[in-house]
Amino acid sequence: MPSAFDPQTVEGLRQRLARLRPEAERRWGRMTAHQAIVHMTDTFRMATAERPVP
């Protein structure tokens, strides 16, 4: 399983995020690229206790 502490995994994620474009065809349901990034960021923030879990 990939680890968020592995530099190669982090770099791969950064590259994937950099390729996201607002006009790109949705491949993650109904979310826009912006909504998908906010969703992912909120999840990480909850996992690290930077954001309270609802």
PyRosetta script that sets phi, psi and omega in degrees:
from pyrosetta import init, pose_from_sequence

init()
pose = pose_from_sequence("MPSAFDPQTVEGLRQRLARLRPEAERRWGRMTAHQAIVHMTDTFRMATAERPVP")
pose.set_psi(1, 134.1)
pose.set_omega(1, 179.2)
pose.set_phi(2, -63.2)
pose.set_psi(2, 147.4)
pose.set_omega(2, -179.4)
pose.set_phi(3, -115.8)
pose.set_psi(3, 137.6)
pose.set_omega(3, 176.5)
pose.set_phi(4, -69.3)
pose.set_psi(4, -7.9)
pose.set_omega(4, 177.8)
pose.set_phi(5, -95.4)
pose.set_psi(5, -4.4)
pose.set_omega(5, 179.3)
pose.set_phi(6, -88.7)
pose.set_psi(6, 119.4)
pose.set_omega(6, -177.7)
pose.set_phi(7, -55.9)
pose.set_psi(7, -36.2)
pose.set_omega(7, 179.5)
pose.set_phi(8, -67.6)
pose.set_psi(8, -38.9)
pose.set_omega(8, 177.7)
pose.set_phi(9, -64.4)
pose.set_psi(9, -44.6)
pose.set_omega(9, 179.6)
pose.set_phi(10, -62.2)
pose.set_psi(10, -44.1)
pose.set_omega(10, 179.7)
pose.set_phi(11, -63.5)
pose.set_psi(11, -41.2)
pose.set_omega(11, 177.5)
pose.set_phi(12, -60.9)
pose.set_psi(12, -41.1)
pose.set_omega(12, 177.8)
pose.set_phi(13, -65.2)
pose.set_psi(13, -42.8)
pose.set_omega(13, 177.9)
pose.set_phi(14, -59.9)
pose.set_psi(14, -41.9)
pose.set_omega(14, 179.3)
pose.set_phi(15, -64.3)
pose.set_psi(15, -41.9)
pose.set_omega(15, 179.0)
pose.set_phi(16, -64.5)
pose.set_psi(16, -42.3)
pose.set_omega(16, 178.8)
pose.set_phi(17, -65.0)
pose.set_psi(17, -36.9)
pose.set_omega(17, -179.7)
pose.set_phi(18, -65.3)
pose.set_psi(18, -24.8)
pose.set_omega(18, -179.4)
pose.set_phi(19, -84.2)
pose.set_psi(19, -10.5)
pose.set_omega(19, 179.4)
pose.set_phi(20, -67.4)
pose.set_psi(20, 137.4)
pose.set_omega(20, 178.1)
pose.set_phi(21, -132.8)
pose.set_psi(21, 141.5)
pose.set_omega(21, -179.0)
pose.set_phi(22, -57.2)
pose.set_psi(22, -32.5)
pose.set_omega(22, -176.5)
pose.set_phi(23, -87.1)
pose.set_psi(23, -2.2)
pose.set_omega(23, -178.5)
pose.set_phi(24, -66.0)
pose.set_psi(24, 148.6)
pose.set_omega(24, 176.9)
pose.set_phi(25, -62.8)
pose.set_psi(25, 136.7)
pose.set_omega(25, -178.4)
pose.set_phi(26, -71.0)
pose.set_psi(26, 132.7)
pose.set_omega(26, 178.5)
pose.set_phi(27, -127.4)
pose.set_psi(27, 12.8)
pose.set_omega(27, -176.7)
pose.set_phi(28, -131.3)
pose.set_psi(28, 34.6)
pose.set_omega(28, 179.9)
pose.set_phi(29, 92.7)
pose.set_psi(29, -136.1)
pose.set_omega(29, -175.7)
pose.set_phi(30, -95.3)
pose.set_psi(30, -7.4)
pose.set_omega(30, -176.7)
pose.set_phi(31, -70.1)
pose.set_psi(31, 145.0)
pose.set_omega(31, 169.9)
pose.set_phi(32, -78.8)
pose.set_psi(32, 170.4)
pose.set_omega(32, 178.0)
pose.set_phi(33, -58.5)
pose.set_psi(33, -43.2)
pose.set_omega(33, 179.6)
pose.set_phi(34, -61.1)
pose.set_psi(34, -46.7)
pose.set_omega(34, 180.0)
pose.set_phi(35, -61.9)
pose.set_psi(35, -38.9)
pose.set_omega(35, 179.9)
pose.set_phi(36, -64.4)
pose.set_psi(36, -41.0)
pose.set_omega(36, 179.5)
pose.set_phi(37, -67.5)
pose.set_psi(37, -42.6)
pose.set_omega(37, 177.8)
pose.set_phi(38, -62.0)
pose.set_psi(38, -43.2)
pose.set_omega(38, 178.5)
pose.set_phi(39, -58.8)
pose.set_psi(39, -46.7)
pose.set_omega(39, -179.3)
pose.set_phi(40, -66.3)
pose.set_psi(40, -42.5)
pose.set_omega(40, -179.9)
pose.set_phi(41, -63.2)
pose.set_psi(41, -44.0)
pose.set_omega(41, 178.6)
pose.set_phi(42, -61.0)
pose.set_psi(42, -38.7)
pose.set_omega(42, 178.8)
pose.set_phi(43, -62.3)
pose.set_psi(43, -45.9)
pose.set_omega(43, 177.8)
pose.set_phi(44, -63.5)
pose.set_psi(44, -40.3)
pose.set_omega(44, -179.5)
pose.set_phi(45, -65.2)
pose.set_psi(45, -36.2)
pose.set_omega(45, 176.2)
pose.set_phi(46, -69.0)
pose.set_psi(46, -38.9)
pose.set_omega(46, -179.5)
pose.set_phi(47, -65.7)
pose.set_psi(47, -27.9)
pose.set_omega(47, -179.6)
pose.set_phi(48, -102.3)
pose.set_psi(48, 12.5)
pose.set_omega(48, 178.0)
pose.set_phi(49, 62.9)
pose.set_psi(49, 22.4)
pose.set_omega(49, 175.0)
pose.set_phi(50, -84.9)
pose.set_psi(50, -15.1)
pose.set_omega(50, 179.0)
pose.set_phi(51, -137.7)
pose.set_psi(51, 134.6)
pose.set_omega(51, -179.9)
pose.set_phi(52, -67.5)
pose.set_psi(52, 145.6)
pose.set_omega(52, 176.6)
pose.set_phi(53, -80.0)
pose.set_psi(53, 128.1)
pose.set_omega(53, -178.0)
pose.set_phi(54, -65.4)
pose.dump_pdb("model.pdb")
